[in-house]
Amino acid sequence: MVLKLYNTLTKKTDEFKPLHPPYVGMYSCGPTVYDYQHIGHMRRYVGDDILIRVLKHSGYEVKHVMNITDVGHLTSDADVGEDKMEKGALKFGLSVWDLAKKFEQQFLESAKALNIQKPNVLMHATDYIDDQIALVHMLEKKGFTYVIKDDGVYFDTSKFPEYGMLAGQKPEALKKGARVDFVKGKRNVTDFALWKFSPASFDSAQDGSAKRRQMEWESPWGVGFPGWHIECSAMSMKELGFTFDIHTGGIDHIPIHHTNEIAQSEAATGQPFVRYWVHHNFLHVEGQKMSKSLGNIFTVQDVSKKGFDPMALRYLYLQTHYRQEMNFTWEALAGAQKALQRLREEFLSYINAKAKPGCAQFEQEFLEAINDDLNMPQALAVVWELLKSDYPPGAKFQSLRVFDNVLGLELQYQKSNMNNQKEKIPDSIMNLVQDREALRKQKRFHLADKLRHKIRKLGYDVLDTQSGTTVKKISTD
């Protein structure tokens, strides 16, 4: 079955055809590590994770590249304002380097809690300054740049006729809209910085002495730092080539960040940059936009502190299509947690069932849903229809294992009553449990007891109850 994805570039749902099957190159705009990543950010990364799982389910080999923006992202898209990293360092009383480490770690912990697979390559902008300078130099040689004194090196969008094609806007419309503040010296309102110059002093220390930027580098144009947009182009093309398959991000990236990435990349190489652009919609809280003033910015860690399993948050994300706005409420999260717990209990109740082939009808329906532009709400509906069906437990068990490879809900995990931590039941243990159950049905109880003893030696206990067989990790406390 063919995977179809909505492509922001073509404005339609396209059949996915990678450049070099079965290989797929995919780049995700990663976090700017100046502050906490909240549940709105993490919805997007779960969406990327689902896309990767669907691609792998379809037999593709995915090279997933993600960047960590640890320099250059200004507080304004207008190439003015403070560097977010410098501002964050002041807020938290850390060096920018320690700030980056702190919030990269928080992001990675959030991703792990949500069962997001690690990217194949995680790139830090500060590690690829030379590559970014080289890309700016390439643009300069081709006549796409100009310098604004005491400000930076800029890309001249008037020399790239296709500028704005991703957003579906022509340069003339963007100029009329004046979507960003005009920087003195810009030739066009849509022009953007490739390299910013560091002022002699950009702030004053408490003792009145001049303070310099903590992150700055030598370049052919002077001491400074890269623009936010040039980072992603340089790093993605270094790992995936001048043209690659998929680029993901939030819908807020479309009109400026990703539009600028296309312009500078294609101007430099003369080749198409990305073939499929996948963008995720926003998450609101209780019907309102997240903001510090409303006190409604929550992290994955906040979800855990309130007693929720982070995987319930993942389940909640899957209930809304990635291209639709999502409204988060604590009531909805509680409902998602109940649904996930019931799903896990159903799954675990099938582990003692006689092995059967999977449920072909529901596996086909599930496949149709995930290949229809990642329709995860429909995929979840198929899961629940499967549970209500008359298929034998062993068949349901096999199909649910297949489904969970895509859903990533960790159905083989259960909470330990001792430490409230998630414990995984490995496939090897579950296979032994199934073998034991088969022996019991054959009334070969002596051999079944031997297997149970073997399972205990491996650290797991098998409990036979009226409602079925369950498996628990033996506590070492």
Beta strands, then each sheet from edge to edge (+ up, - down):
strand 1: 4-7
strand 2: 12-15
strand 3: 23-28
strand 4: 61-68
strand 5: 121-124
strand 6: 145-148
strand 7: 152-155
strand 8: 192-197
strand 9: 203-204
strand 10: 210-211
strand 11: 224-226
strand 12: 244-250
strand 13: 274-280
strand 14: 283-285
strand 15: 326-328
strand 16: 413-415
strand 17: 422-424
strand 18: 460-465
strand 19: 468-473
sheet 1: 1+ 2-
sheet 2: 5+ 4+ 3+ 12+ 13+
sheet 3: 6+ 7- 8+ 11-
sheet 4: 9+ 10-
sheet 5: 14+ 15+
sheet 6: 16+ 17-
sheet 7: 18+ 19-
end
